[in-house]
Amino acid sequence: MKTRESPRNLDLFHDDLESVTLDIRWLYSHDLQIKFAEPGNYSHTEATTELRRTHIELAQAYVFGKRIMGNTFKIAVMSKCLELERVSK
């Protein structure tokens, strides 16, 4: 099992601000606060762009969760990915 040098310290300098913020909000609310685009409110191009942005945001959040060894956060991110897939069809 991989461990950090000092389990009490975590350097966030190189991490994506949105991912860190998402994790901190999730720690307190246990809800990933990511909004999905409503299909009827966008043109096809805008909806595709918004969907791509959301996928990237979730992927970055998952990578951050892996780096900080936040297994429950990673599970929440994957659950949100599955929800996004259901909504986008």
PyMOL Python script that loads the backbone (N, CA, C, O; Angstrom):
from pymol import cmd

cmd.read_pdbstr("""\
ATOM      1  N   MET A   1       0.833  -1.182   0.000  1.00  0.00           N
ATOM      2  CA  MET A   1       0.000   0.000   0.000  1.00  0.00           C
ATOM      3  C   MET A   1       0.880   1.248   0.000  1.00  0.00           C
ATOM      4  O   MET A   1       1.834   1.348   0.772  1.00  0.00           O
ATOM      5  N   LYS A   2       0.554   2.181  -0.858  1.00  0.00           N
ATOM      6  CA  LYS A   2       1.333   3.406  -0.999  1.00  0.00           C
ATOM      7  C   LYS A   2       0.968   4.396   0.115  1.00  0.00           C
ATOM      8  O   LYS A   2      -0.207   4.574   0.435  1.00  0.00           O
ATOM      9  N   THR A   3       1.982   5.034   0.698  1.00  0.00           N
ATOM     10  CA  THR A   3       1.736   6.040   1.737  1.00  0.00           C
ATOM     11  C   THR A   3       2.516   7.305   1.411  1.00  0.00           C
ATOM     12  O   THR A   3       3.507   7.271   0.683  1.00  0.00           O
ATOM     13  N   ARG A   4       2.055   8.414   1.959  1.00  0.00           N
ATOM     14  CA  ARG A   4       2.762   9.687   1.791  1.00  0.00           C
ATOM     15  C   ARG A   4       3.908   9.759   2.788  1.00  0.00           C
ATOM     16  O   ARG A   4       3.924   9.030   3.780  1.00  0.00           O
ATOM     17  N   GLU A   5       4.877  10.650   2.520  1.00  0.00           N
ATOM     18  CA  GLU A   5       5.999  10.831   3.447  1.00  0.00           C
ATOM     19  C   GLU A   5       5.486  11.207   4.827  1.00  0.00           C
ATOM     20  O   GLU A   5       5.865  10.598   5.827  1.00  0.00           O
ATOM     21  N   SER A   6       4.631  12.202   4.874  1.00  0.00           N
ATOM     22  CA  SER A   6       4.027  12.638   6.126  1.00  0.00           C
ATOM     23  C   SER A   6       2.515  12.607   5.947  1.00  0.00           C
ATOM     24  O   SER A   6       1.967  13.441   5.226  1.00  0.00           O
ATOM     25  N   PRO A   7       1.828  11.657   6.591  1.00  0.00           N
ATOM     26  CA  PRO A   7       0.383  11.533   6.374  1.00  0.00           C
ATOM     27  C   PRO A   7      -0.418  12.752   6.835  1.00  0.00           C
ATOM     28  O   PRO A   7      -1.583  12.897   6.465  1.00  0.00           O
ATOM     29  N   ARG A   8       0.180  13.610   7.620  1.00  0.00           N
ATOM     30  CA  ARG A   8      -0.534  14.796   8.107  1.00  0.00           C
ATOM     31  C   ARG A   8      -0.398  15.995   7.173  1.00  0.00           C
ATOM     32  O   ARG A   8      -1.139  16.969   7.308  1.00  0.00           O
ATOM     33  N   ASN A   9       0.532  15.935   6.235  1.00  0.00           N
ATOM     34  CA  ASN A   9       0.768  17.055   5.327  1.00  0.00           C
ATOM     35  C   ASN A   9       0.475  16.645   3.894  1.00  0.00           C
ATOM     36  O   ASN A   9       0.803  15.539   3.467  1.00  0.00           O
ATOM     37  N   LEU A  10      -0.143  17.549   3.168  1.00  0.00           N
ATOM     38  CA  LEU A  10      -0.466  17.292   1.771  1.00  0.00           C
ATOM     39  C   LEU A  10      -0.198  18.560   0.978  1.00  0.00           C
ATOM     40  O   LEU A  10      -0.796  19.603   1.242  1.00  0.00           O
ATOM     41  N   ASP A  11       0.697  18.469   0.013  1.00  0.00           N
ATOM     42  CA  ASP A  11       1.039  19.611  -0.828  1.00  0.00           C
ATOM     43  C   ASP A  11       0.031  19.696  -1.975  1.00  0.00           C
ATOM     44  O   ASP A  11      -0.044  18.789  -2.805  1.00  0.00           O
ATOM     45  N   LEU A  12      -0.738  20.777  -2.022  1.00  0.00           N
ATOM     46  CA  LEU A  12      -1.755  20.968  -3.052  1.00  0.00           C
ATOM     47  C   LEU A  12      -1.334  21.985  -4.103  1.00  0.00           C
ATOM     48  O   LEU A  12      -2.152  22.402  -4.924  1.00  0.00           O
ATOM     49  N   PHE A  13      -0.078  22.384  -4.089  1.00  0.00           N
ATOM     50  CA  PHE A  13       0.391  23.458  -4.950  1.00  0.00           C
ATOM     51  C   PHE A  13       0.129  23.181  -6.430  1.00  0.00           C
ATOM     52  O   PHE A  13      -0.277  24.088  -7.156  1.00  0.00           O
ATOM     53  N   HIS A  14       0.348  21.965  -6.886  1.00  0.00           N
ATOM     54  CA  HIS A  14       0.230  21.648  -8.312  1.00  0.00           C
ATOM     55  C   HIS A  14      -1.146  21.106  -8.689  1.00  0.00           C
ATOM     56  O   HIS A  14      -1.362  20.729  -9.841  1.00  0.00           O
ATOM     57  N   ASP A  15      -2.064  21.062  -7.754  1.00  0.00           N
ATOM     58  CA  ASP A  15      -3.372  20.483  -8.031  1.00  0.00           C
ATOM     59  C   ASP A  15      -4.339  21.511  -8.609  1.00  0.00           C
ATOM     60  O   ASP A  15      -4.222  22.714  -8.378  1.00  0.00           O
ATOM     61  N   ASP A  16      -5.293  20.990  -9.366  1.00  0.00           N
ATOM     62  CA  ASP A  16      -6.334  21.788  -9.985  1.00  0.00           C
ATOM     63  C   ASP A  16      -7.242  22.386  -8.899  1.00  0.00           C
ATOM     64  O   ASP A  16      -7.776  21.651  -8.069  1.00  0.00           O
ATOM     65  N   LEU A  17      -7.417  23.699  -8.900  1.00  0.00           N
ATOM     66  CA  LEU A  17      -8.210  24.380  -7.874  1.00  0.00           C
ATOM     67  C   LEU A  17      -9.649  23.866  -7.830  1.00  0.00           C
ATOM     68  O   LEU A  17     -10.215  23.707  -6.749  1.00  0.00           O
ATOM     69  N   GLU A  18     -10.237  23.609  -8.987  1.00  0.00           N
ATOM     70  CA  GLU A  18     -11.623  23.131  -9.017  1.00  0.00           C
ATOM     71  C   GLU A  18     -11.750  21.765  -8.352  1.00  0.00           C
ATOM     72  O   GLU A  18     -12.732  21.504  -7.657  1.00  0.00           O
ATOM     73  N   SER A  19     -10.768  20.894  -8.557  1.00  0.00           N
ATOM     74  CA  SER A  19     -10.792  19.565  -7.942  1.00  0.00           C
ATOM     75  C   SER A  19     -10.637  19.652  -6.426  1.00  0.00           C
ATOM     76  O   SER A  19     -11.327  18.952  -5.685  1.00  0.00           O
ATOM     77  N   VAL A  20      -9.741  20.500  -5.975  1.00  0.00           N
ATOM     78  CA  VAL A  20      -9.545  20.678  -4.534  1.00  0.00           C
ATOM     79  C   VAL A  20     -10.813  21.237  -3.903  1.00  0.00           C
ATOM     80  O   VAL A  20     -11.252  20.762  -2.856  1.00  0.00           O
ATOM     81  N   THR A  21     -11.401  22.247  -4.541  1.00  0.00           N
ATOM     82  CA  THR A  21     -12.634  22.853  -4.033  1.00  0.00           C
ATOM     83  C   THR A  21     -13.768  21.840  -4.005  1.00  0.00           C
ATOM     84  O   THR A  21     -14.529  21.784  -3.039  1.00  0.00           O
ATOM     85  N   LEU A  22     -13.883  21.044  -5.053  1.00  0.00           N
ATOM     86  CA  LEU A  22     -14.915  20.017  -5.126  1.00  0.00           C
ATOM     87  C   LEU A  22     -14.750  19.012  -3.986  1.00  0.00           C
ATOM     88  O   LEU A  22     -15.732  18.607  -3.363  1.00  0.00           O
ATOM     89  N   ASP A  23     -13.510  18.613  -3.718  1.00  0.00           N
ATOM     90  CA  ASP A  23     -13.246  17.663  -2.639  1.00  0.00           C
ATOM     91  C   ASP A  23     -13.590  18.264  -1.279  1.00  0.00           C
ATOM     92  O   ASP A  23     -14.209  17.599  -0.449  1.00  0.00           O
ATOM     93  N   ILE A  24     -13.202  19.491  -1.047  1.00  0.00           N
ATOM     94  CA  ILE A  24     -13.486  20.132   0.240  1.00  0.00           C
ATOM     95  C   ILE A  24     -14.993  20.264   0.451  1.00  0.00           C
ATOM     96  O   ILE A  24     -15.495  19.984   1.540  1.00  0.00           O
ATOM     97  N   ARG A  25     -15.706  20.685  -0.575  1.00  0.00           N
ATOM     98  CA  ARG A  25     -17.165  20.786  -0.454  1.00  0.00           C
ATOM     99  C   ARG A  25     -17.793  19.420  -0.226  1.00  0.00           C
ATOM    100  O   ARG A  25     -18.741  19.286   0.547  1.00  0.00           O
ATOM    101  N   TRP A  26     -17.256  18.397  -0.906  1.00  0.00           N
ATOM    102  CA  TRP A  26     -17.774  17.044  -0.744  1.00  0.00           C
ATOM    103  C   TRP A  26     -17.535  16.542   0.683  1.00  0.00           C
ATOM    104  O   TRP A  26     -18.388  15.862   1.255  1.00  0.00           O
ATOM    105  N   LEU A  27     -16.364  16.880   1.262  1.00  0.00           N
ATOM    106  CA  LEU A  27     -16.067  16.448   2.630  1.00  0.00           C
ATOM    107  C   LEU A  27     -17.128  16.919   3.620  1.00  0.00           C
ATOM    108  O   LEU A  27     -17.458  16.204   4.566  1.00  0.00           O
ATOM    109  N   TYR A  28     -17.659  18.119   3.405  1.00  0.00           N
ATOM    110  CA  TYR A  28     -18.631  18.680   4.341  1.00  0.00           C
ATOM    111  C   TYR A  28     -20.071  18.339   3.989  1.00  0.00           C
ATOM    112  O   TYR A  28     -20.916  18.265   4.881  1.00  0.00           O
ATOM    113  N   SER A  29     -20.371  18.132   2.718  1.00  0.00           N
ATOM    114  CA  SER A  29     -21.770  17.918   2.320  1.00  0.00           C
ATOM    115  C   SER A  29     -22.053  16.487   1.839  1.00  0.00           C
ATOM    116  O   SER A  29     -23.212  16.081   1.756  1.00  0.00           O
ATOM    117  N   HIS A  30     -21.004  15.730   1.526  1.00  0.00           N
ATOM    118  CA  HIS A  30     -21.132  14.395   0.924  1.00  0.00           C
ATOM    119  C   HIS A  30     -21.972  14.433  -0.350  1.00  0.00           C
ATOM    120  O   HIS A  30     -22.703  13.495  -0.666  1.00  0.00           O
ATOM    121  N   ASP A  31     -21.844  15.542  -1.068  1.00  0.00           N
ATOM    122  CA  ASP A  31     -22.522  15.723  -2.347  1.00  0.00           C
ATOM    123  C   ASP A  31     -21.553  16.401  -3.305  1.00  0.00           C
ATOM    124  O   ASP A  31     -21.018  17.468  -3.006  1.00  0.00           O
ATOM    125  N   LEU A  32     -21.329  15.776  -4.462  1.00  0.00           N
ATOM    126  CA  LEU A  32     -20.492  16.422  -5.477  1.00  0.00           C
ATOM    127  C   LEU A  32     -21.331  17.488  -6.157  1.00  0.00           C
ATOM    128  O   LEU A  32     -22.319  17.178  -6.823  1.00  0.00           O
ATOM    129  N   GLN A  33     -20.952  18.705  -5.996  1.00  0.00           N
ATOM    130  CA  GLN A  33     -21.744  19.819  -6.498  1.00  0.00           C
ATOM    131  C   GLN A  33     -21.347  20.143  -7.935  1.00  0.00           C
ATOM    132  O   GLN A  33     -20.727  21.168  -8.218  1.00  0.00           O
ATOM    133  N   ILE A  34     -21.728  19.232  -8.834  1.00  0.00           N
ATOM    134  CA  ILE A  34     -21.496  19.410 -10.265  1.00  0.00           C
ATOM    135  C   ILE A  34     -22.860  19.435 -10.933  1.00  0.00           C
ATOM    136  O   ILE A  34     -23.655  18.506 -10.787  1.00  0.00           O
ATOM    137  N   LYS A  35     -23.117  20.491 -11.657  1.00  0.00           N
ATOM    138  CA  LYS A  35     -24.389  20.631 -12.363  1.00  0.00           C
ATOM    139  C   LYS A  35     -24.254  20.062 -13.767  1.00  0.00           C
ATOM    140  O   LYS A  35     -23.238  20.256 -14.435  1.00  0.00           O
ATOM    141  N   PHE A  36     -25.289  19.360 -14.204  1.00  0.00           N
ATOM    142  CA  PHE A  36     -25.317  18.833 -15.559  1.00  0.00           C
ATOM    143  C   PHE A  36     -26.123  19.773 -16.440  1.00  0.00           C
ATOM    144  O   PHE A  36     -27.080  20.401 -15.987  1.00  0.00           O
ATOM    145  N   ALA A  37     -25.730  19.863 -17.691  1.00  0.00           N
ATOM    146  CA  ALA A  37     -26.453  20.709 -18.649  1.00  0.00           C
ATOM    147  C   ALA A  37     -27.823  20.107 -18.934  1.00  0.00           C
ATOM    148  O   ALA A  37     -27.939  18.902 -19.158  1.00  0.00           O
ATOM    149  N   GLU A  38     -28.847  20.932 -18.926  1.00  0.00           N
ATOM    150  CA  GLU A  38     -30.190  20.496 -19.309  1.00  0.00           C
ATOM    151  C   GLU A  38     -30.222  20.397 -20.831  1.00  0.00           C
ATOM    152  O   GLU A  38     -29.969  21.390 -21.513  1.00  0.00           O
ATOM    153  N   PRO A  39     -30.527  19.222 -21.375  1.00  0.00           N
ATOM    154  CA  PRO A  39     -30.448  19.039 -22.833  1.00  0.00           C
ATOM    155  C   PRO A  39     -31.265  20.049 -23.640  1.00  0.00           C
ATOM    156  O   PRO A  39     -30.810  20.474 -24.701  1.00  0.00           O
ATOM    157  N   GLY A  40     -32.431  20.441 -23.189  1.00  0.00           N
ATOM    158  CA  GLY A  40     -33.283  21.342 -23.954  1.00  0.00           C
ATOM    159  C   GLY A  40     -32.850  22.797 -23.925  1.00  0.00           C
ATOM    160  O   GLY A  40     -33.345  23.602 -24.714  1.00  0.00           O
ATOM    161  N   ASN A  41     -31.938  23.148 -23.033  1.00  0.00           N
ATOM    162  CA  ASN A  41     -31.529  24.542 -22.879  1.00  0.00           C
ATOM    163  C   ASN A  41     -30.341  24.948 -23.745  1.00  0.00           C
ATOM    164  O   ASN A  41     -29.950  26.116 -23.744  1.00  0.00           O
ATOM    165  N   TYR A  42     -29.763  24.007 -24.482  1.00  0.00           N
ATOM    166  CA  TYR A  42     -28.563  24.288 -25.264  1.00  0.00           C
ATOM    167  C   TYR A  42     -28.739  23.772 -26.693  1.00  0.00           C
ATOM    168  O   TYR A  42     -29.518  22.854 -26.949  1.00  0.00           O
ATOM    169  N   SER A  43     -28.004  24.377 -27.604  1.00  0.00           N
ATOM    170  CA  SER A  43     -27.922  23.810 -28.952  1.00  0.00           C
ATOM    171  C   SER A  43     -27.087  22.537 -28.859  1.00  0.00           C
ATOM    172  O   SER A  43     -26.461  22.282 -27.831  1.00  0.00           O
ATOM    173  N   HIS A  44     -27.073  21.745 -29.914  1.00  0.00           N
ATOM    174  CA  HIS A  44     -26.305  20.499 -29.903  1.00  0.00           C
ATOM    175  C   HIS A  44     -24.822  20.771 -29.628  1.00  0.00           C
ATOM    176  O   HIS A  44     -24.192  20.060 -28.845  1.00  0.00           O
ATOM    177  N   THR A  45     -24.275  21.795 -30.270  1.00  0.00           N
ATOM    178  CA  THR A  45     -22.860  22.133 -30.093  1.00  0.00           C
ATOM    179  C   THR A  45     -22.570  22.572 -28.669  1.00  0.00           C
ATOM    180  O   THR A  45     -21.579  22.150 -28.073  1.00  0.00           O
ATOM    181  N   GLU A  46     -23.439  23.427 -28.119  1.00  0.00           N
ATOM    182  CA  GLU A  46     -23.250  23.894 -26.740  1.00  0.00           C
ATOM    183  C   GLU A  46     -23.382  22.744 -25.751  1.00  0.00           C
ATOM    184  O   GLU A  46     -22.615  22.660 -24.792  1.00  0.00           O
ATOM    185  N   ALA A  47     -24.349  21.857 -25.978  1.00  0.00           N
ATOM    186  CA  ALA A  47     -24.549  20.717 -25.081  1.00  0.00           C
ATOM    187  C   ALA A  47     -23.342  19.787 -25.113  1.00  0.00           C
ATOM    188  O   ALA A  47     -22.922  19.275 -24.076  1.00  0.00           O
ATOM    189  N   THR A  48     -22.780  19.567 -26.309  1.00  0.00           N
ATOM    190  CA  THR A  48     -21.598  18.719 -26.442  1.00  0.00           C
ATOM    191  C   THR A  48     -20.414  19.340 -25.717  1.00  0.00           C
ATOM    192  O   THR A  48     -19.672  18.641 -25.027  1.00  0.00           O
ATOM    193  N   THR A  49     -20.234  20.636 -25.867  1.00  0.00           N
ATOM    194  CA  THR A  49     -19.144  21.344 -25.190  1.00  0.00           C
ATOM    195  C   THR A  49     -19.315  21.268 -23.680  1.00  0.00           C
ATOM    196  O   THR A  49     -18.348  21.021 -22.960  1.00  0.00           O
ATOM    197  N   GLU A  50     -20.520  21.474 -23.199  1.00  0.00           N
ATOM    198  CA  GLU A  50     -20.796  21.423 -21.762  1.00  0.00           C
ATOM    199  C   GLU A  50     -20.584  20.005 -21.218  1.00  0.00           C
ATOM    200  O   GLU A  50     -20.042  19.832 -20.127  1.00  0.00           O
ATOM    201  N   LEU A  51     -21.002  19.016 -21.962  1.00  0.00           N
ATOM    202  CA  LEU A  51     -20.819  17.620 -21.564  1.00  0.00           C
ATOM    203  C   LEU A  51     -19.328  17.286 -21.481  1.00  0.00           C
ATOM    204  O   LEU A  51     -18.887  16.629 -20.538  1.00  0.00           O
ATOM    205  N   ARG A  52     -18.567  17.734 -22.457  1.00  0.00           N
ATOM    206  CA  ARG A  52     -17.113  17.513 -22.462  1.00  0.00           C
ATOM    207  C   ARG A  52     -16.469  18.187 -21.254  1.00  0.00           C
ATOM    208  O   ARG A  52     -15.604  17.598 -20.605  1.00  0.00           O
ATOM    209  N   ARG A  53     -16.884  19.421 -20.944  1.00  0.00           N
ATOM    210  CA  ARG A  53     -16.338  20.139 -19.794  1.00  0.00           C
ATOM    211  C   ARG A  53     -16.617  19.375 -18.497  1.00  0.00           C
ATOM    212  O   ARG A  53     -15.748  19.278 -17.631  1.00  0.00           O
ATOM    213  N   THR A  54     -17.818  18.839 -18.370  1.00  0.00           N
ATOM    214  CA  THR A  54     -18.190  18.105 -17.162  1.00  0.00           C
ATOM    215  C   THR A  54     -17.384  16.809 -17.051  1.00  0.00           C
ATOM    216  O   THR A  54     -16.941  16.445 -15.962  1.00  0.00           O
ATOM    217  N   HIS A  55     -17.195  16.113 -18.175  1.00  0.00           N
ATOM    218  CA  HIS A  55     -16.373  14.893 -18.161  1.00  0.00           C
ATOM    219  C   HIS A  55     -14.943  15.202 -17.724  1.00  0.00           C
ATOM    220  O   HIS A  55     -14.362  14.463 -16.930  1.00  0.00           O
ATOM    221  N   ILE A  56     -14.384  16.277 -18.235  1.00  0.00           N
ATOM    222  CA  ILE A  56     -13.014  16.661 -17.871  1.00  0.00           C
ATOM    223  C   ILE A  56     -12.941  17.005 -16.390  1.00  0.00           C
ATOM    224  O   ILE A  56     -12.003  16.599 -15.703  1.00  0.00           O
ATOM    225  N   GLU A  57     -13.917  17.746 -15.898  1.00  0.00           N
ATOM    226  CA  GLU A  57     -13.945  18.119 -14.480  1.00  0.00           C
ATOM    227  C   GLU A  57     -14.000  16.868 -13.596  1.00  0.00           C
ATOM    228  O   GLU A  57     -13.302  16.790 -12.585  1.00  0.00           O
ATOM    229  N   LEU A  58     -14.822  15.903 -13.975  1.00  0.00           N
ATOM    230  CA  LEU A  58     -14.925  14.663 -13.201  1.00  0.00           C
ATOM    231  C   LEU A  58     -13.636  13.850 -13.278  1.00  0.00           C
ATOM    232  O   LEU A  58     -13.213  13.264 -12.281  1.00  0.00           O
ATOM    233  N   ALA A  59     -13.013  13.809 -14.446  1.00  0.00           N
ATOM    234  CA  ALA A  59     -11.752  13.074 -14.596  1.00  0.00           C
ATOM    235  C   ALA A  59     -10.661  13.699 -13.726  1.00  0.00           C
ATOM    236  O   ALA A  59      -9.911  12.981 -13.064  1.00  0.00           O
ATOM    237  N   GLN A  60     -10.568  15.016 -13.722  1.00  0.00           N
ATOM    238  CA  GLN A  60      -9.578  15.698 -12.890  1.00  0.00           C
ATOM    239  C   GLN A  60      -9.849  15.454 -11.409  1.00  0.00           C
ATOM    240  O   GLN A  60      -8.917  15.275 -10.624  1.00  0.00           O
ATOM    241  N   ALA A  61     -11.120  15.447 -11.029  1.00  0.00           N
ATOM    242  CA  ALA A  61     -11.481  15.186  -9.635  1.00  0.00           C
ATOM    243  C   ALA A  61     -11.081  13.765  -9.234  1.00  0.00           C
ATOM    244  O   ALA A  61     -10.593  13.546  -8.126  1.00  0.00           O
ATOM    245  N   TYR A  62     -11.287  12.803 -10.134  1.00  0.00           N
ATOM    246  CA  TYR A  62     -10.913  11.417  -9.834  1.00  0.00           C
ATOM    247  C   TYR A  62      -9.399  11.292  -9.644  1.00  0.00           C
ATOM    248  O   TYR A  62      -8.938  10.643  -8.705  1.00  0.00           O
ATOM    249  N   VAL A  63      -8.639  11.910 -10.533  1.00  0.00           N
ATOM    250  CA  VAL A  63      -7.176  11.863 -10.427  1.00  0.00           C
ATOM    251  C   VAL A  63      -6.731  12.505  -9.118  1.00  0.00           C
ATOM    252  O   VAL A  63      -5.827  11.995  -8.456  1.00  0.00           O
ATOM    253  N   PHE A  64      -7.355  13.619  -8.738  1.00  0.00           N
ATOM    254  CA  PHE A  64      -7.025  14.259  -7.464  1.00  0.00           C
ATOM    255  C   PHE A  64      -7.351  13.311  -6.304  1.00  0.00           C
ATOM    256  O   PHE A  64      -6.549  13.162  -5.382  1.00  0.00           O
ATOM    257  N   GLY A  65      -8.525  12.674  -6.349  1.00  0.00           N
ATOM    258  CA  GLY A  65      -8.898  11.728  -5.293  1.00  0.00           C
ATOM    259  C   GLY A  65      -7.920  10.574  -5.187  1.00  0.00           C
ATOM    260  O   GLY A  65      -7.623  10.104  -4.089  1.00  0.00           O
ATOM    261  N   LYS A  66      -7.422  10.120  -6.319  1.00  0.00           N
ATOM    262  CA  LYS A  66      -6.423   9.039  -6.317  1.00  0.00           C
ATOM    263  C   LYS A  66      -5.128   9.518  -5.677  1.00  0.00           C
ATOM    264  O   LYS A  66      -4.500   8.790  -4.908  1.00  0.00           O
ATOM    265  N   ARG A  67      -4.732  10.752  -6.000  1.00  0.00           N
ATOM    266  CA  ARG A  67      -3.487  11.289  -5.452  1.00  0.00           C
ATOM    267  C   ARG A  67      -3.556  11.465  -3.942  1.00  0.00           C
ATOM    268  O   ARG A  67      -2.577  11.210  -3.242  1.00  0.00           O
ATOM    269  N   ILE A  68      -4.701  11.897  -3.439  1.00  0.00           N
ATOM    270  CA  ILE A  68      -4.814  12.122  -1.993  1.00  0.00           C
ATOM    271  C   ILE A  68      -5.282  10.872  -1.254  1.00  0.00           C
ATOM    272  O   ILE A  68      -5.493  10.889  -0.041  1.00  0.00           O
ATOM    273  N   MET A  69      -5.441   9.773  -2.025  1.00  0.00           N
ATOM    274  CA  MET A  69      -5.864   8.496  -1.463  1.00  0.00           C
ATOM    275  C   MET A  69      -7.246   8.608  -0.810  1.00  0.00           C
ATOM    276  O   MET A  69      -7.491   8.062   0.266  1.00  0.00           O
ATOM    277  N   GLY A  70      -8.129   9.324  -1.486  1.00  0.00           N
ATOM    278  CA  GLY A  70      -9.493   9.515  -1.008  1.00  0.00           C
ATOM    279  C   GLY A  70     -10.439   8.539  -1.686  1.00  0.00           C
ATOM    280  O   GLY A  70     -11.130   8.901  -2.638  1.00  0.00           O
ATOM    281  N   ASN A  71     -10.472   7.310  -1.204  1.00  0.00           N
ATOM    282  CA  ASN A  71     -11.264   6.276  -1.861  1.00  0.00           C
ATOM    283  C   ASN A  71     -12.752   6.598  -1.911  1.00  0.00           C
ATOM    284  O   ASN A  71     -13.391   6.375  -2.939  1.00  0.00           O
ATOM    285  N   THR A  72     -13.314   7.114  -0.831  1.00  0.00           N
ATOM    286  CA  THR A  72     -14.748   7.420  -0.848  1.00  0.00           C
ATOM    287  C   THR A  72     -15.043   8.583  -1.785  1.00  0.00           C
ATOM    288  O   THR A  72     -16.114   8.628  -2.390  1.00  0.00           O
ATOM    289  N   PHE A  73     -14.118   9.515  -1.915  1.00  0.00           N
ATOM    290  CA  PHE A  73     -14.281  10.618  -2.864  1.00  0.00           C
ATOM    291  C   PHE A  73     -14.258  10.070  -4.294  1.00  0.00           C
ATOM    292  O   PHE A  73     -15.068  10.476  -5.127  1.00  0.00           O
ATOM    293  N   LYS A  74     -13.336   9.152  -4.578  1.00  0.00           N
ATOM    294  CA  LYS A  74     -13.261   8.545  -5.915  1.00  0.00           C
ATOM    295  C   LYS A  74     -14.551   7.792  -6.246  1.00  0.00           C
ATOM    296  O   LYS A  74     -15.032   7.852  -7.377  1.00  0.00           O
ATOM    297  N   ILE A  75     -15.099   7.097  -5.281  1.00  0.00           N
ATOM    298  CA  ILE A  75     -16.363   6.381  -5.489  1.00  0.00           C
ATOM    299  C   ILE A  75     -17.476   7.371  -5.798  1.00  0.00           C
ATOM    300  O   ILE A  75     -18.297   7.126  -6.683  1.00  0.00           O
ATOM    301  N   ALA A  76     -17.511   8.486  -5.078  1.00  0.00           N
ATOM    302  CA  ALA A  76     -18.529   9.517  -5.329  1.00  0.00           C
ATOM    303  C   ALA A  76     -18.367  10.102  -6.732  1.00  0.00           C
ATOM    304  O   ALA A  76     -19.358  10.364  -7.413  1.00  0.00           O
ATOM    305  N   VAL A  77     -17.130  10.304  -7.163  1.00  0.00           N
ATOM    306  CA  VAL A  77     -16.875  10.830  -8.508  1.00  0.00           C
ATOM    307  C   VAL A  77     -17.352   9.831  -9.557  1.00  0.00           C
ATOM    308  O   VAL A  77     -17.992  10.221 -10.534  1.00  0.00           O
ATOM    309  N   MET A  78     -17.047   8.551  -9.368  1.00  0.00           N
ATOM    310  CA  MET A  78     -17.483   7.536 -10.333  1.00  0.00           C
ATOM    311  C   MET A  78     -19.009   7.431 -10.360  1.00  0.00           C
ATOM    312  O   MET A  78     -19.592   7.219 -11.423  1.00  0.00           O
ATOM    313  N   SER A  79     -19.652   7.574  -9.220  1.00  0.00           N
ATOM    314  CA  SER A  79     -21.123   7.561  -9.185  1.00  0.00           C
ATOM    315  C   SER A  79     -21.689   8.729  -9.984  1.00  0.00           C
ATOM    316  O   SER A  79     -22.685   8.587 -10.694  1.00  0.00           O
ATOM    317  N   LYS A  80     -21.044   9.877  -9.859  1.00  0.00           N
ATOM    318  CA  LYS A  80     -21.472  11.056 -10.612  1.00  0.00           C
ATOM    319  C   LYS A  80     -21.235  10.848 -12.101  1.00  0.00           C
ATOM    320  O   LYS A  80     -22.029  11.317 -12.917  1.00  0.00           O
ATOM    321  N   CYS A  81     -20.158  10.155 -12.476  1.00  0.00           N
ATOM    322  CA  CYS A  81     -19.904   9.835 -13.889  1.00  0.00           C
ATOM    323  C   CYS A  81     -21.022   8.966 -14.445  1.00  0.00           C
ATOM    324  O   CYS A  81     -21.501   9.202 -15.554  1.00  0.00           O
ATOM    325  N   LEU A  82     -21.434   7.972 -13.688  1.00  0.00           N
ATOM    326  CA  LEU A  82     -22.526   7.100 -14.130  1.00  0.00           C
ATOM    327  C   LEU A  82     -23.830   7.873 -14.254  1.00  0.00           C
ATOM    328  O   LEU A  82     -24.607   7.648 -15.182  1.00  0.00           O
ATOM    329  N   GLU A  83     -24.066   8.778 -13.323  1.00  0.00           N
ATOM    330  CA  GLU A  83     -25.267   9.628 -13.387  1.00  0.00           C
ATOM    331  C   GLU A  83     -25.210  10.507 -14.629  1.00  0.00           C
ATOM    332  O   GLU A  83     -26.225  10.685 -15.302  1.00  0.00           O
ATOM    333  N   LEU A  84     -24.052  11.056 -14.941  1.00  0.00           N
ATOM    334  CA  LEU A  84     -23.890  11.883 -16.130  1.00  0.00           C
ATOM    335  C   LEU A  84     -24.178  11.085 -17.389  1.00  0.00           C
ATOM    336  O   LEU A  84     -24.810  11.591 -18.316  1.00  0.00           O
ATOM    337  N   GLU A  85     -23.721   9.841 -17.428  1.00  0.00           N
ATOM    338  CA  GLU A  85     -23.987   8.992 -18.587  1.00  0.00           C
ATOM    339  C   GLU A  85     -25.482   8.753 -18.769  1.00  0.00           C
ATOM    340  O   GLU A  85     -25.980   8.771 -19.895  1.00  0.00           O
ATOM    341  N   ARG A  86     -26.202   8.528 -17.665  1.00  0.00           N
ATOM    342  CA  ARG A  86     -27.657   8.306 -17.756  1.00  0.00           C
ATOM    343  C   ARG A  86     -28.374   9.556 -18.251  1.00  0.00           C
ATOM    344  O   ARG A  86     -29.289   9.471 -19.070  1.00  0.00           O
ATOM    345  N   VAL A  87     -27.957  10.720 -17.750  1.00  0.00           N
ATOM    346  CA  VAL A  87     -28.591  11.981 -18.109  1.00  0.00           C
ATOM    347  C   VAL A  87     -28.307  12.366 -19.552  1.00  0.00           C
ATOM    348  O   VAL A  87     -29.171  12.938 -20.217  1.00  0.00           O
ATOM    349  N   SER A  88     -27.103  12.061 -20.049  1.00  0.00           N
ATOM    350  CA  SER A  88     -26.695  12.523 -21.376  1.00  0.00           C
ATOM    351  C   SER A  88     -27.266  11.678 -22.507  1.00  0.00           C
ATOM    352  O   SER A  88     -27.120  12.046 -23.673  1.00  0.00           O
ATOM    353  N   LYS A  89     -27.901  10.573 -22.202  1.00  0.00           N
ATOM    354  CA  LYS A  89     -28.455   9.718 -23.284  1.00  0.00           C
ATOM    355  C   LYS A  89     -29.806  10.169 -23.721  1.00  0.00           C
ATOM    356  O   LYS A  89     -30.402   9.563 -24.611  1.00  0.00           O
TER     357      LYS A  89
END
""", "prot")
cmd.dss("prot")
cmd.show_as("cartoon", "prot")
cmd.util.cbc("prot")
cmd.orient("prot")
